[in-house]
Amino acid sequence: MHPVAIYIGLFDHYGHTASLENGTISPEIIDAKNILFCFGKELPAAEILAVRPRSIGIAEHKDDFVISFLKAPNPAANETMVS
């Protein structure tokens, strides 16, 4: 368990996009999920709420996974996501 980060949930991005009438998914993506979490130990301004919570995206391909996230403005949070 992380002392600051909290797990929020799992979003089935693949399932959501596949369910849309005009949804398109790249053919090499087999599945895609977002892990939702928050590093919110400070709330210095109301505008910061727009960048929280955060997510790590995991896309499954036939032979590998692609893990992605947006760089956090907080260096410690960014380092935690990399590790």
C-alpha positions, -999 to +999 in steps of 0.1 A: +000+000+000+013+034-009+013+061+019-004+087-003-017+072-035-052+056-034-067+031-059-100+043-073-110+017-098-105+001-132-121+015-164-127-008-193-117+016-221-118-011-248-153-022-238-165+014-237-151+023-271-163-010-287-198-003-274-200+031-292-218+032-326-189+051-341-161+038-318-129+028-334-101+007-320-067+002-336-066-034-349-035-043-329-052-035-296-067-067-281-078-050-248-073-017-230-079-007-194-072+024-173-061+021-137-076+051-118-059+065-087-051+097-069-019+112-054-038+140-037-018+148-006-021+186-013-049+208-027-031+241-033-058+255-057-092+246-070-079+243-106-057+213-097-088+192-095-089+191-133-058+169-134-069+145-107-075+117-105-048+102-127-047+070-146-022+045-161-033+030-194-026-006-203-032-017-238-028-054-247-014-064-281-009-099-294+028-101-282+031-073-256+016-046-235+019-009-239+018+010-205+012+048-207+006+078-184+008+115-186+037+130-168+027+144-134+036+180-124+048+165-091+082+149-096+077+124-067+044+113-081+059+109-115+088+088-101+063+066-083+043+059-115+075+051-134+086+026-108 
